[in-house]
Amino acid sequence: MSEQYKKAGVDINAGYEAVEQMKGHVKRTMRPEVIGGLGGFGAAFDLSQLNMTAPVLVSGTDGVGTKLKLAIDYDRHDTIGIDAVAMCVNDIITTGAEPLYFLDYIAVNKVVPEHIGEIVKGVSEGCVQSECALIGGETAEMGEMYGEGEYDIAGFAVGAVEKDQYIDGTDVKAGDKIIGLASSGIHSNGYSLVRKIIADNNIDVTAELDGDKLLDLLLEPTRIYAQEVKALKDKVTVKAMSHITGGGFIENIPRALPEEFGVQLDVSNVEVPKVLSWLLETSGMKHEEAYNVFNMGIGFIIVVPKEEAAKALDILKDFDFASSVIGEVTAEQGIEINGQ
């Protein structure tokens, strides 16, 4: 143990204890392709064990954003790791890639082993949900960079897809149907605005909203769509997919399509999570603006041929969240949203 290093703000022993806290959570996520264990200088994954002929690696990195401030302010650290995994995994699966492994980076003011254990518990749960291995990461103690109790978390995910099955939207045509998969809540975008609405209106987030604690609704983890995509892609023709994050419908749905196409949506049957409805009512934000900020009840979209839409919905019935056809691809550029 280095007493001088500890006086400088870094407790090596706390770091060792944090690693011990992590080990049980990490073990839950292991896959047979992982080489070695936790603690090496590099994390290794054996691609040769995958049943793929010409695998294309797809990677993504992201953080949780200012949703993390709510977790820190109210000492709720056990689910924020799910958000970190979801923000990366939900991006890479839009290509049809199978998530393989994940690495996290946690930077803290001081290492509190119990807090690190809770954060990594969430990361491992996200990895279990997406069937990818948590094969490495980094915890950095930086008291000069973060205030007391503060931390940040980011992640990096890698997946693989057969080269001839890579999905990039090039086969999309007018008339294809757009299936929307329900969100679990706000997910992990728009929280700078969410927190401003709370502050401007002096909202007590420990109060209840229609029988649920508001804080629970605000911290509801981002839903991970890896299992739905896996169930669909070998049984129907998936032409394009989009993860609905910052920018809402307006920015993210067109990203999945060739630039010459547009979309026409009807959201009249989409159930907007009550926490989002409450935010709009509290702030006075118009729905037109909200569709450019929040997911508004749809966290992921999948584009399929018109004649395969019913089959896709039948497959998606096996999952807990609602899915429905919310529109179609049009030959004219732009996005039109009806039924708001």
C-alpha positions in Angstrom: 0.0 0.0 0.0 1.3 3.5 -0.8 0.5 6.0 1.9 1.8 8.9 -0.2 -0.4 7.9 -3.2 -3.3 7.7 -0.8 -2.6 11.2 0.5 -2.6 12.3 -3.2 -6.1 11.0 -3.5 -5.7 7.5 -4.8 -6.5 4.5 -2.5 -5.0 1.4 -4.1 -6.5 -0.9 -1.6 -10.0 0.4 -2.3 -9.3 -0.4 -5.9 -8.4 -3.9 -5.1 -11.6 -4.3 -3.1 -13.7 -2.9 -5.9 -12.3 -5.5 -8.3 -13.4 -8.2 -5.8 -16.8 -6.7 -5.8 -16.9 -6.9 -9.6 -15.9 -10.5 -10.0 -19.2 -12.2 -9.3 -21.1 -9.8 -11.5 -18.6 -10.2 -14.4 -18.8 -14.0 -14.1 -22.5 -14.0 -15.0 -21.7 -12.6 -18.5 -19.0 -15.0 -19.7 -19.1 -16.6 -23.1 -17.1 -19.6 -24.3 -15.2 -17.4 -26.8 -13.6 -15.3 -24.0 -9.9 -16.0 -23.4 -8.5 -15.5 -20.0 -10.2 -13.8 -17.1 -10.6 -10.4 -15.4 -7.5 -8.5 -14.5 -5.2 -8.8 -17.5 -3.8 -5.9 -19.5 -5.9 -6.8 -22.5 -9.2 -8.5 -23.0 -9.2 -11.3 -25.6 -12.1 -12.8 -27.6 -11.7 -15.8 -30.0 -13.6 -15.0 -33.2 -12.6 -18.4 -34.7 -15.2 -20.0 -32.4 -18.1 -18.1 -33.9 -20.1 -19.9 -36.5 -19.4 -17.3 -39.1 -17.7 -17.5 -42.5 -16.9 -13.8 -43.2 -17.6 -11.9 -39.9 -17.7 -8.1 -40.0 -16.9 -6.5 -36.6 -19.3 -3.7 -35.6 -18.4 -1.4 -32.7 -20.0 1.3 -30.7 -19.2 3.5 -27.8 -21.4 5.8 -25.6 -22.1 7.0 -22.1 -25.2 7.6 -20.1 -25.3 11.4 -20.2 -26.8 13.6 -17.5 -29.2 10.9 -16.4 -26.2 10.0 -14.3 -26.7 13.2 -12.2 -30.0 11.8 -10.9 -28.4 8.5 -10.0 -25.6 10.4 -8.1 -27.9 12.9 -6.5 -30.2 10.2 -5.1 -27.5 7.5 -4.5 -29.0 5.0 -6.9 -26.2 3.2 -8.8 -27.5 -0.3 -9.5 -29.2 0.3 -12.8 -27.2 3.0 -14.5 -24.8 0.4 -15.9 -27.7 -1.2 -17.9 -28.1 2.2 -19.6 -24.4 2.2 -20.5 -24.6 -1.2 -22.1 -27.9 -0.4 -23.8 -26.7 2.8 -25.4 -23.9 0.9 -27.1 -25.6 -2.4 -27.9 -28.7 -0.9 -29.3 -26.6 1.0 -31.8 -24.6 -1.9 -33.1 -27.5 -4.2 -33.4 -29.0 -1.9 -36.0 -26.6 -3.5 -38.5 -27.8 -7.0 -37.6 -24.7 -7.6 -35.5 -24.7 -10.1 -32.6 -23.3 -8.4 -29.5 -20.1 -10.2 -28.5 -18.4 -8.3 -25.7 -18.4 -5.0 -23.7 -15.8 -3.0 -21.8 -16.6 -0.2 -19.4 -14.8 2.8 -18.1 -15.7 4.2 -14.7 -14.0 7.5 -13.5 -14.6 8.5 -9.9 -13.7 11.1 -7.3 -12.9 8.3 -4.9 -13.2 4.5 -5.2 -16.0 3.4 -2.9 -16.0 -0.4 -3.5 -19.7 -0.8 -2.7 -20.7 1.8 -5.3 -18.4 0.3 -7.9 -20.0 -3.0 -7.2 -23.5 -1.6 -7.7 -22.5 0.1 -11.0 -20.9 -3.0 -12.4 -23.9 -5.1 -11.2 -25.9 -3.0 -13.7 -23.3 -3.3 -16.4 -23.4 -7.1 -16.0 -27.2 -7.2 -16.1 -27.1 -5.2 -19.3 -24.6 -7.7 -20.8 -26.7 -10.7 -19.7 -29.8 -9.1 -21.4 -27.8 -8.7 -24.6 -25.9 -11.9 -24.3 -22.5 -10.3 -24.6 -19.5 -10.8 -22.3 -18.2 -8.1 -19.9 -14.5 -8.9 -20.7 -12.7 -5.9 -19.3 -12.8 -2.3 -18.2 -11.1 0.4 -16.2 -11.7 2.2 -13.0 -9.9 5.5 -12.5 -9.8 7.4 -9.3 -9.4 11.1 -10.1 -10.2 13.4 -7.2 -9.0 16.5 -9.0 -11.3 15.9 -11.9 -14.6 15.0 -10.1 -16.4 16.4 -7.1 -17.1 14.4 -4.0 -19.4 11.5 -4.9 -19.3 12.2 -8.6 -18.4 9.7 -11.3 -18.8 9.0 -15.0 -19.3 5.8 -16.9 -18.9 5.0 -20.6 -18.7 1.8 -22.5 -17.5 0.2 -25.7 -19.3 -2.7 -27.4 -18.3 -5.0 -30.2 -20.5 -7.3 -32.3 -20.2 -9.4 -35.4 -22.4 -10.1 -38.4 -21.8 -12.1 -41.6 -20.7 -9.8 -44.4 -23.5 -10.8 -46.7 -26.1 -10.2 -43.9 -24.9 -6.7 -42.9 -28.0 -4.4 -42.7 -27.4 -0.9 -43.9 -30.8 0.2 -45.4 -29.7 -0.1 -49.1 -32.6 -2.5 -49.9 -35.3 -0.2 -48.5 -38.1 0.8 -50.9 -41.2 2.9 -50.8 -44.1 0.9 -49.2 -41.9 -0.9 -46.7 -43.5 -1.0 -43.2 -42.0 0.6 -40.1 -42.4 -1.4 -36.9 -42.0 0.4 -33.6 -40.8 -1.4 -30.5 -42.0 0.2 -27.2 -39.5 2.0 -25.0 -39.3 1.4 -21.2 -39.5 5.1 -20.4 -37.2 8.1 -21.2 -34.2 5.8 -21.8 -31.0 7.8 -21.7 -31.4 11.0 -23.7 -32.9 14.4 -23.0 -32.0 14.5 -19.3 -30.4 17.9 -19.4 -34.0 19.1 -20.3 -35.6 16.6 -17.9 -33.5 17.9 -15.0 -34.2 21.6 -16.0 -38.0 20.9 -16.0 -37.6 19.4 -12.5 -35.6 22.3 -11.2 -37.7 25.0 -12.9 -40.9 23.5 -11.4 -39.4 22.6 -7.9 -40.4 19.0 -8.4 -39.9 16.5 -5.6 -38.8 13.4 -7.5 -39.3 11.3 -4.4 -43.1 11.9 -4.7 -45.4 9.5 -6.6 -46.8 9.7 -10.1 -50.0 7.6 -10.5 -48.8 5.0 -7.9 -45.1 4.9 -8.9 -42.2 6.8 -7.4 -41.3 9.5 -9.9 -37.6 8.8 -9.3 -38.1 5.1 -10.2 -39.7 6.2 -13.5 -36.9 8.7 -14.2 -34.2 6.1 -13.6 -36.0 3.2 -15.4 -33.2 1.6 -17.4 -33.0 1.8 -21.2 -34.5 -1.2 -22.8 -32.1 -3.5 -24.7 -33.5 -4.8 -28.1 -30.9 -7.4 -28.9 -33.2 -10.4 -28.3 -36.0 -9.0 -30.5 -33.6 -8.3 -33.3 -32.1 -11.8 -33.0 -35.6 -13.4 -33.1 -36.5 -11.4 -36.2 -33.5 -11.3 -38.5 -33.4 -15.0 -39.5 -37.2 -15.3 -40.0 -38.2 -12.1 -41.8 -36.4 -9.7 -44.2 -35.1 -6.9 -42.0 -34.1 -4.0 -44.3 -33.2 -1.3 -41.8 -33.2 -0.5 -38.1 -32.8 2.6 -36.0 -32.2 3.2 -32.3 -34.3 6.2 -31.1 -32.0 8.2 -28.9 -31.1 12.0 -28.8 -33.0 13.7 -31.7 -36.0 11.5 -31.3 -38.0 10.4 -34.3 -37.0 13.4 -36.4 -33.3 12.7 -36.4 -33.0 8.9 -35.9 -35.6 7.4 -38.2 -34.3 9.0 -41.4 -30.7 7.8 -40.5 -31.8 4.3 -41.2 -32.9 5.0 -44.8 -31.3 5.9 -48.1 -31.5 9.7 -48.4 -34.0 9.7 -51.2 -36.7 8.2 -49.0 -38.9 9.6 -46.3 -41.4 8.2 -43.8 -45.0 8.7 -43.0 -46.0 7.8 -39.4 -49.2 7.3 -37.5 -48.5 7.3 -33.7 -52.1 7.5 -32.6 -51.9 4.0 -31.1 -48.5 4.4 -29.5 -48.6 4.5 -25.7 -46.5 7.3 -24.5 -44.9 6.4 -21.1 -46.6 8.3 -18.3 -43.4 9.9 -17.2 -43.0 11.4 -20.7 -46.6 12.6 -20.7 -46.0 14.2 -17.3 -42.9 16.0 -18.5 -44.7 17.4 -21.5 -47.6 18.5 -19.4 -45.4 20.0 -16.7 -43.2 21.9 -19.2 -45.8 22.8 -21.7 -43.7 21.4 -24.5 -45.6 20.8 -27.7 -45.6 17.3 -29.1 -44.1 18.5 -32.3 -41.0 19.5 -30.4 -41.0 16.4 -28.2 -40.7 14.1 -31.2 -37.4 15.8 -31.9 -36.1 15.3 -28.3 -37.6 12.2 -26.7 -38.4 8.6 -27.9 -42.1 9.3 -27.2 -42.8 5.6 -26.5 -40.8 4.0 -29.3 -37.2 3.0 -28.5 -36.3 1.1 -31.7 -37.7 0.8 -35.2 -37.4 -2.0 -37.7 -38.2 -1.7 -41.4 -39.6 -4.8 -43.1 -41.4 -5.5 -46.4 -45.1 -4.8 -46.4 -45.9 -8.5 -46.9 -43.8 -9.6 -43.9 -45.0 -7.1 -41.3 -47.7 -9.4 -39.9 -45.2 -12.2 -39.5 -42.8 -9.9 -37.7 -45.4 -8.7 -35.3 -46.4 -12.3 -34.6 -42.8 -13.1 -33.6 -42.6 -10.0 -31.4 -45.7 -11.0 -29.5 -43.4 -13.3 -27.4 -41.7 -10.3 -25.8 -42.9 -8.2 -22.9 -43.2 -4.9 -24.6 -45.7 -3.8 -27.2 -44.7 -3.6 -30.9 -46.8 -2.3 -33.8 -46.7 -0.9 -37.3 -46.3 2.8 -36.9 -45.8 3.8 -40.5 -44.2 3.2 -43.9 -41.4 4.4 -46.1 -42.4 6.9 -48.7 -40.8 8.0 -52.0 -40.7 11.6 -50.9 -38.0 12.9 -48.5 -38.9 14.1 -45.0 -40.8 12.7 -42.1 -44.5 13.2 -41.5 -46.0 12.4 -38.1 -49.7 12.0 -37.7 -51.9 11.2 -34.7 -49.8 13.2 -32.2 
